[in-house]
Structures are given as C-alpha cells and as structure tokens.
Amino acid sequence: MTTRRWLTLHGVLVLLFLYLPIAVIVVLSFNESKYGVAWHGFTLKWYRQLLEHTRIHPYVWNSLIVASVSTFLSTVLGTLLALGLARYRFPWRGGLLFLLYIPVVIPDVVMGVSLLLFFAWVQRAFDALHLGLTTVILGHVSFQIAYVTLVVKSRLAGLDPSLDEAAADLGAAGWTRFWKVTFPLIAPGIAAAALLAFTLSLDDFVITFFTAGPGATTLPIYIFSSVKRGVTPEIHALSTLMILVTTLALIAVQRVQARR
C-alpha cells in the first residue's frame, strides 16, 4: 500500500471514530422504538415531545443566558488583554502569558472545586455571590478569557505593525486607529474566539456543576441527570438539535470569512 493510500485510509478511520457516535445519536432520534437501538421505523414524535415538554425550556434559557453573557464578557476582556500583550512590553509579561495557559491545561474538576471554594469564601466573608446563574457566568468567564486571548493574540501576531504606525502618522488617534484599522483586521479572529467561547460555555458540565445553585440548572446538567435515569429518545433529539445549531453556526462563520 502506497503512502498516499495509507494516509487516506488513516484519515477515513479517524473521521469515522470521531463522527460515527454522533451519527448513531442522530439516527436514533428518528427511531420509533423508545428502548434499545433496534430500528423500528422512522418518526418525528420525539422532537414533538421535546418541543411540547415545557419543563426543559428553563434549562435551555439558562444555557443561552450563561453562554451569551459569558461570551460577551470574555470576548471584550480577552481582546483587550490580547491587544495589551501583543502591542506592549512590560515586566512580568512572560509570567502573565504562562498564567493564561493554566485554565486551558488544568483539569476542569480542579478548576470547578477551586471556584466553588472561592465563591463560598466570598459568600461567607461578604455575604455576596450566592450560587446561581451569576456564579456560573463568572466561572465560565474565568476559563473563556484564556481561549479568547490566545486566539486573538495569534491573529494580532500576523498583522503588520506598520499599518497602525501609518494611521498614527496620518493623525488618527488611539481609538480611531483601533476601530478603523486594527479591529477590521482582527474581526475574524474575534469572531472565531467568540464562537469558541460560546461553544465551550454551552457544552461545559463540570465547572457548571460546581458553581450552579438552585434555579441555575443548564442543559448539560439536565442531560446528565436524565442519563442517570436512562437514555430516552428525547435526549437523542435534544442532542441532535444542539449538533444542528452548532453546525449551522460554523457554516455561517465560514461563509462570512469567505466573503471577507
């Protein structure tokens, strides 16, 4: 077997390993059978039951609130941090870069426990930050900032600094240079970082589990508690809808970047 055929076969096997479980979930969401994986016919009733199941709607709403607010905060703060790291040299810059990688590489359970202990200390000392949606949002921002900063910083590393200098020579002030020159050039990187942060927030379970309180149940927590009682076709339908939304978002971002 030639090297080209071997690499092609290897790529196909890797793709099957990654996407075959997802395909199984999608297929089972249209299965008539409520139990097992045997195919008993095509149906859409699980999607109808999912949409009519009003109990799940607050969990969807909580997930969207947490993902949207945390993505906005982390994108703004991470972009500003990336600009500072890329444009300026200051003491302890290397140490700050090192600290950015810690939320990326440490286990989620360690970060979840540390955040829980921190919120418990703040609550005991200042009677603030009671566990709820606010603590979940802050917990998500704490690891999203690192991803946003690294993505935007990599985009800034590929920019020609002479463009900003030329704008300054032409009389553009700091914010004018940013909005007219820098921001349009790094906008694809910011969009990619925001999409990554939104996906990580929507998907996160461990940190959410440790920082959520009463009334702050999100979709991952609901799915986990439902799976413990047995996987139902409604969970398959919900997972399929989440996959569909994520796929459509990726396609939209790719088309926007292609047009630019």
N, C-alpha and C positions, 0 to 999 in steps of 0.2 A: 504493500500500500504506500502510495506516494505521500510526501509530507502535506501537500495541499488537501488530499482526501482525508488524511488523518485529522488535520486541523478542522475541516468541515464537519467530520463526524463528532469530534470533541465539542464543537460549538453547538451542534444539534442536541447532543446529550445534556449539555449544561442548560440549554433553554428548556428542554423537557423537564429536567429536575426542578427548575425554577417555576415553571408555569403550569405543569400538569396538575399539582394540587389545587391551584386556582381554577383551572378548567373543571375539575371534579366538583368544586363548590358551585360553580355557575350551572353546571348540568343538573345537579341535584336540586337546585332552586326551582326547576321546572318539572320535577318528578311528582307524579300523582301520589306515590307512596309516602306515608308520613314517617315510617320507620324503616331503617336499613338503607342499603344502597342499590337494591334491585329496582330496575326501571319498570314502572307500571303505567306509563303513559305521560303525555305532555299536559301541563296545566299551568294556569296563572293564578290559581286561588291563593297561593302562599303570599304573593305580592298584594293581593286584595286584602287578605287578612292582616298583613303588615301595615298597610295604609289605614285600615279601619281600627287597628289596635292603638287606641289613644294613649295607652299607658306608656308607650315608647316615645311619644312626641316630646315630653320634657327632657328626656335624655339626649335626643337629637339636638334640641335647642341649647342645652347646656354645652354640648360638644362644640357647636358652632360659635357660641359666645366665647368660650375659652380659646378656641383656635383663632378666631378673628382678632380679639383684643390682644392676646399674647403675640400674635404675628405682627400686628401694627407696632406694638411697643418694642419688640425685639428688632424689627427691621429698622426703625428710627435710631434706636440706641446702637445697634450693631453697625449701621452705616456710618454714623458719626465716629464711632471707635475705629473703624477701618480707615476712615479719612485721616484721623489723627496718627495712626500707626504708619500709614503709607507716606504721609507728607512731612512729618516732623520727626526729629531725633531728640530724645530726652533720656535722662537717667532711668534705669530700670525698664527700658523698653523691651529688652530681651526677656526679662522676668515676666512682664505682662503678656508677651506672646506665649510663653510657656504655660501661664495660668489659663490661657484660652483653650488649650488642648485638654485640660483636665476634665471639664464636663463632657468632652467628646469620647474620652477613653475609659473613664471610670465606670464601673457597673451602675446601672440605674437604681438598683436596690440600695446601694451605698448613698447615692445622692438623695433618694427618697427618704431614707431614715434621717439623714443629716438635716434635710429641710423640715421634717416633722419635729425634730428636736429643737430646731431654731424657732419655728412658729410656736411651739409650746413654751419656750423661754420668753419670747416676746409677749405672749398672752399672759403669762404669769407675772412678768415684770411691769408691763404697761397696760394690761387688760385690752389688748388690741390683737388684730389678725386671728380672729377665731376661724377655725377650719370651715371652709366653704369655697365658693367659686373664686373669691379673691385670692386665697392661698393657692388654689390650683393654677390660676393665671400667673401668679408670681413664680410658682415652681416651674412652669413651662418656660417663662421668660429666662429663668436662670440658666437653662441649657440651650435655648434657642439663640441667645445672643452670640454664643461661641460659633455656631454654624453660620449665622448671618455674617459675622465679622470676617471669618475665614473666606467665605465665598466672595464677598465684596472686595476684600483686600486682594484676592487673586486677580480680580478684574482690574483693580487700580494698578497692579503691578505691570500690566500690559499697556498702560496708557503712556503717551509721550508727554513728559512734564513740560516740554517747550510750548505746548498748546495753552496751558494755564499761564505761563510766563508771557506769551504773546498777547493774551487777553489783558493781562495786567499792564503791559506796555501801551496798549490801546486805551487805557483809562478805566477799565472795568474794575469795580470794587469787589470785595471778597465774596459777598453773597451773589452778586451779579455773575461773577466768574463761575460760581458753583452751579447756578441754575441754567446759565446759558451755554456753558462749556462742559463742565465735569459731569453734571447729572445726566444729560442726554447720552453721554458716552458710557456711563456705568449703569444706566437704567436696565439693560438686560441682565446684568449681574444682580442688581437689587431685586428684580422680578424673580429670578431663579432662587435667590436666597429666601424671599418671602414665601414662595411656593414650597420650598423645602421645609421651612419653619412651620407652615400651616399643616403640611402632611405629617410632620413629626408630632405636632400637638394633637392632631385628630387621631393619631394612631397610638399615642402613649397610654400605657396602662399602669406601669409600676409607680412612677412618680405621682400620677393622679391618684392611685390607690392610697398612698401615704399622706397626701395633702388634702384630700377631699373630706368634706364633712357632711352633715345632714342636708339633703336637698341639692347636693353637688355631684350627683351620680352622672357620669358621662356614658357614651355608647360603649367604649371598651370595657368599663366596669360592668355594665348591664349584660354585655355579651358573655363575659367571664362568669358571672353569676348564673346566667341561663345555661351555659355549657355544663356547669356542675350538676344541673338537674337533668341533663340530657340534651343533645343537639337536636333541634327541631328544624323543619324546612323554613320556618320564618327567619331563623338565624342565617340560613343559606341565602335567602332572598335579601336580607339586610346586607350581608357581606357582598353580594353581587352588586347592589346599588352603590355601595361605597367604592367598589372597584370601578364601576362605570363613571362615577363622578370624578375620581382621580384620573382616569384615562382621558376623559374629556378636558379636564384642566391642563393636563400635559400637552394634549393636541393643540389647545388654544394658545398656550405659551410658545410652542414651537412655531405655529403659524405667525404669531406676532413677531418673533425673532426673525423668521424668514422674510417677512415683509420689510423689516428694518434693514 
